[in-house]
Each structure stands twice: as C-alpha cells, then as structure tokens.
Amino acid sequence: MSFFEEQCPQMDRYLENHTSVEPDILKRLRKETFQKTTQPHMISGYLQGRLLSILAKMSQPKNILEIGTFTGYATLCLAEGLAKNGKITTLDVNEELAYLPEKYFQESKFSNQIDFQLIDAKSFLKKTDEVFDFVFIDADKENYVDYFKLIKPHIKSGAMVIFDNVLWYGKVLEEKPKQKSTQIIKELNELVAKDQDFENLILPLRDGLHLIRKK
C-alpha cells in the first residue's frame, strides 16, 4: 500500500471503480502474488498497471526494458502496448520467485515477446548493445542513479523512462534523510530535473512515478 492510499483509501477505490477493467490473467496474477509472496505490496497493481498499459499503447514501443520483474504484473501490462513484432526484456535476480512470472508469461498471449532474464541489471546494461524505446524501473532503489546513468546510452530520442517509488512514502520531503535509499531517490529526482537531455514529470500515483522523455 502506498503513502497516498493510506491517506485516502476511499479515493483509491473510487479511481479503481472508474478505470478500465484489468484482464483476467492480471487479476489472477495479482491474487496469487498476495497469496504466495511475503511482500505483495511490491506489485505494480491495478491503477499503475492500467497507466503502464495506456502509455505503452500510446507509444507502441518495439523494444521495452524492465528492471525488476517481481511477479510479472507490470511486464504483462507493458506488453499490451508492444508493437506487432516488439519485444520486452525483463530483468530480475530473484531465482526463488522466478517460477511465478514464468508461469503467467507462458500462459499469456505475449509469451513469444517476453524475454525474462535472471541477471543483474547493471551487468546487463554494461554488456548489451541494444537500444530501447521504453524503460520501466522498479527494482533496488539504491541503484536508481546508476541505472539512470547506464540507461542513457541505450535509449533513443523520444524514448520514455519510468522510475517507480520516487516519492518513497513521502520520505523525499525529509531535508536530511538518514536512509540510503531515500538519499538515492532524492538524488535521482534532482539529477533528472537538471538534465537538459530530458523532459520529466513526477506523477503522484501510488508511491510516485517519475516519467522521463528523452528529447
């Protein structure tokens, strides 16, 4: 549950009731995530998932990169907007949980377009020569600044990059945060805002999404 959901759960329910219905496969995946994982709040969830789907459909990317698969909910949302011959590469390091996203990826109609890799994202970005037109990052927060710097050479003009959890339960308002993850998220937000190669917007949906477009 996000900072904003805690503040106004009635509004969150209202928004869900007036948002497009999620596909059945996502509904089942969301339910199983809450049944079988210890941190189900890490899932992108209904509203964020529909936003990712709409943004992907608007841009129809040919090559998506996702850093942080978790149970694959956001992956499937993003895949809804893939170009006809498009591909989404999703990275994670949690081998014990890999069975869950793999199960739903194989069941989905996007099974041939999803490349699920158990690999450290920084290692992947240092080795790959791929160029992406859509990137979604929802992984270890202490590497957010590194991810941003590593991604820059791998995205083209007009590409969209989205970082999740950039409000960090409101902790970004702390002037001198003690938590390392809070420090890094604040650094990322400031870094992006000052980078002349991008235009950006922080959207206060759930725990905050930083929408970034390369000029």
Secondary structure as GFF3:
##gff-version 3
##sequence-region A 1 215
A	DSSP	alpha_helix	3	7	.	.	.	ID=ss1
A	DSSP	alpha_helix	9	17	.	.	.	ID=ss2
A	DSSP	alpha_helix	24	36	.	.	.	ID=ss3
A	DSSP	three_ten_helix	40	42	.	.	.	ID=ss4
A	DSSP	alpha_helix	46	59	.	.	.	ID=ss5
A	DSSP	beta_strand	63	67	.	.	.	ID=ss6
A	DSSP	alpha_helix	73	79	.	.	.	ID=ss7
A	DSSP	beta_strand	87	92	.	.	.	ID=ss8
A	DSSP	alpha_helix	99	107	.	.	.	ID=ss9
A	DSSP	three_ten_helix	111	113	.	.	.	ID=ss10
A	DSSP	beta_strand	114	118	.	.	.	ID=ss11
A	DSSP	alpha_helix	121	127	.	.	.	ID=ss12
A	DSSP	beta_strand	132	137	.	.	.	ID=ss13
A	DSSP	three_ten_helix	141	143	.	.	.	ID=ss14
A	DSSP	alpha_helix	144	151	.	.	.	ID=ss15
A	DSSP	three_ten_helix	152	154	.	.	.	ID=ss16
A	DSSP	beta_strand	155	164	.	.	.	ID=ss17
A	DSSP	three_ten_helix	168	173	.	.	.	ID=ss18
A	DSSP	alpha_helix	180	194	.	.	.	ID=ss19
A	DSSP	beta_strand	198	203	.	.	.	ID=ss20
A	DSSP	beta_strand	209	214	.	.	.	ID=ss21
###
